[in-house]
Amino acid sequence: MHPDFEQLFQPASNLSLPAGLAQTIWAKIQRRQQQRLRARLTLLSASILGSGLTILATARYAVSEIYQSGFLQYASVLFTDSHIALQHWQEFALSLLESLPVVGAALLLGTILVFLISLRSTITYLQLLRRRPLYT
């Protein structure tokens, strides 16, 4: 039997730890968490900026698609001759759906979704970053 086995199985209360070790470890953990939060905030800020600029480009594309597809002409019938549109509502609805620029609308809604998710995550991480540490 190895002579140091008895020392290996001694209770942890018998071990001597340097003074301030727990505080030093906790401070390093908190510092590392703050660094990770800052890195995530940097990436999310870039994501907000990129998706904001992409929203402008996709909005321009969606508007040009709406003008080119004739969707506005069909939609204006709803306001000018609403009684005709309501009489033939099934054909009118199909005409509106056929002329709707789906690709432009999907791109615009997708970039808006990315922007909102990035904004929500940024706000969450900012709140975590400004929260006071439990132990100092």
N, C-alpha and C positions, 0 to 999 in steps of 0.2 A: 504494500500500500504506500502511496506517495505521501510524504510527510506534510505537504501543504493542503491536503484535502480538507482538513478540519478548518483551516482558515478560509477556504472557499465557501464553506457553508455556514459561516458566522452570520448572525443577524445584521441587517443593514444599519442598525442603530450603533453598532460598534465601530463602523467605519468613520474615519475622520475626513471631512471634506474641507477644502479651502473656504475661507470666509468670502461671502459674496458670490459664490459660484452660481447659485440659482438666479440671482439678479442679473448676472452677466449673460447667462444663457437666455433668459427671458428677453433681455434688451436686444440681443442678436436676432432672436426670432422675430421680434416686433420690427426691427430695422429691415429685415429681409421681406417681411410682409409689406411694409411701406414701399420698398423698391419694386416689388411685383405690382402693387397697385398703380404706382406711377408709370410703369411700363405699359400696363393695360390701358391706362388713361391716354397715353401717347398714341397707342394704336387706335383706340376708339375715337380720339379727336381727328386723326387722319381719316378714319372711316366716315365720320360726320361730314368733314369737308368734301371728301370725294363723292359721297352720295348726294350731298347738297348740290354740287356742280352737275352731277349726273341727272338730278331732278330737272334742272334747267334745260339740259339737252333733250331729255326724253319728253318734257312738256312741249318744247318747240316741235319735236317730231310728231307728237300726238295731235297737236293743233293743226299742223299741216296735213296730217292724215284725215282729220275730221273735215277740213275744207275740201280735200280732193275726193273724198268718198261720197259726198252729197248728203251726208247725215244731217247737216244743218237745214237743207231744203225740206227733207222729210219731217224734221222736228218742227220747223216753222209752220207746217200744215196743221199741226196739233193746236197751235195758238191762233191761227187765222181762220181755219175752217174746222173747228173742233167738232161740230155736229156731223160732218162727213167722216172725220176720223173715228168718231165713236160709232157711227153706223157700220163702218167696215173695219172694226177694231182688229180683227184677226189678220187681215191682209196688211193693215197699217203697221201692226206690231212686227210682222215678218219683214216688211220693207225696212223698218228701223233696225232690226237685228242684222239683216243682210248688209246694210250700209255702215254699220258700226265698225270702226277700225279697232279690231280686237288686239292686234299686235302692239299698237301704240298705247292703248289703254293698259294692257298687261305690263308693258315695260315701265310705264309711269307709276302704276300701283306697286310694282315690285321695288322700284327705287325708293318710293315713299316708305314702304315697309322696312327696308334696310336702314333708312335714315331714322325712323322712329325707334327701331330696336337699338341702334347705336346710341341714340340720345338717351333712352331709358337706362341702358347699361352704364353710360357715362355718369348720369346722375346718381346711380346706385354706388358706383366706385368713388365718386366725389364725397358722398356721405360717409362711406367707410374710411376714406383717407382723412377726413376731418374729425372723425370720432376720436376721443381721447383714449389712450391706452389704459388697460386695467391696472397695471402695475408699472411704476416708474422707478 
